[in-house]
Amino acid sequence: MKRQFSAIFILALTTMFLISINIAEAAFAEPQANQFHSYLKLGIKKTFNMEFPDADAYFRKAIALEPENPAGHAYLAMTNLFAYEMTFDDTIRKNHQDSMLRYVDEALARGEKRIGKNPKDSKAYLAMAMAKVTRFSWLSQQKQYFNMAREASAIWEYLEKAKESDPHNYDLYLLMGSFRYHIDHLPGLTRFLSSLIITAGDKQKGLQELELAAQKGDLLKQLALSELSSNYLNFEKQPARALPILRELKDIFPNNYNFSFTLANALSDLGRFDDAFNIAWELDKNIRTGIPPFAPQIRPRHDLLLGRIFFTQGNYVKAEESLQKALKDTAPYNARVRALAYLRLGMISDIRKDRKIALDYYSKALDVKNAGGTAQIDAKKYLETPYMPKP
């Protein structure tokens, strides 16, 4: 009886000991997971505010906590992509490019290990999708279309698996919505091929998914808001819907001049010219100080902004002056600025009924290499049909 009691007592003690260890491990793991998540959030905030060294430091802290978690590596890749796109020094750009590609590979390798252990790990699939989106964005700038198609197909596969594993992982709807929305805006053959390789374009569903990510998203909430505002302003032509989002983003990320430029555009489109000029004046002051990230290299973009405001105001003489200033810079990183300036000058020429000059400007907009964006889409349209201002 004593032996039996002793055995039971030892078993009870052992069980209690094991339970206490598990509780301790869980108690330790939970704060660590929370800290990891906090570092990611801080890194993303610093990235969007164009404080790239600070963002890098936070993501490295996250990786130090969970080196095998693909998310830290994926977001570090994303930050290097943003820094690559926003940097004007070729050597620094090359360093960011190399780091970006390295961290993409790191994220994918760790993601594969994770899903090998747990095929239902929604966060791992999303991290892998984020890493591939980063590489996809870089490939698009390099015009490596075959590789882009291969990456896009893999991204969609990861997103579907992430959604299947956890439909409440709302960050994934940013990427799903973006794909659906932009595929729907592609020209005929490209749209058809994209629907075969990735998914069918669906503008309405894409917007709904983006709105869901903006409302309920976690780490990618602000990026979803940014994407939504861009779509409302540039594609949907609904500046009133973009305006409150852009105000919020500008307040949260005061260093990110992209939100200031876009907010001024939205205000201009709404006829709120004084407010638009005030933001342009604020940008001008910051550019003059030269305090990073407000570098003199964004001066042509400021000229373009003034040209757009004057154009919308109907002051075509001043608009033309500002747009011609924007064209003086021939640096590769201002290719999109030049394409947009040529487009606006073509529109002014159409308004003046000078079709020959308008056609020349639209052709020049199409000739700008690596311009991307909507400028060349609109230039093609106005080559066929003259631009007509709204009554």
Secondary structure as GFF3:
##gff-version 3
##sequence-region A 1 391
A	DSSP	alpha_helix	2	48	.	.	.	ID=ss1
A	DSSP	alpha_helix	52	65	.	.	.	ID=ss2
A	DSSP	alpha_helix	70	86	.	.	.	ID=ss3
A	DSSP	alpha_helix	90	117	.	.	.	ID=ss4
A	DSSP	alpha_helix	122	142	.	.	.	ID=ss5
A	DSSP	alpha_helix	145	165	.	.	.	ID=ss6
A	DSSP	alpha_helix	172	183	.	.	.	ID=ss7
A	DSSP	alpha_helix	188	197	.	.	.	ID=ss8
A	DSSP	alpha_helix	203	216	.	.	.	ID=ss9
A	DSSP	alpha_helix	221	230	.	.	.	ID=ss10
A	DSSP	pi_helix	231	235	.	.	.	ID=ss11
A	DSSP	alpha_helix	239	252	.	.	.	ID=ss12
A	DSSP	alpha_helix	257	269	.	.	.	ID=ss13
A	DSSP	alpha_helix	273	289	.	.	.	ID=ss14
A	DSSP	three_ten_helix	296	298	.	.	.	ID=ss15
A	DSSP	alpha_helix	299	313	.	.	.	ID=ss16
A	DSSP	alpha_helix	316	326	.	.	.	ID=ss17
A	DSSP	three_ten_helix	332	334	.	.	.	ID=ss18
A	DSSP	alpha_helix	335	351	.	.	.	ID=ss19
A	DSSP	alpha_helix	355	367	.	.	.	ID=ss20
A	DSSP	alpha_helix	375	384	.	.	.	ID=ss21
###
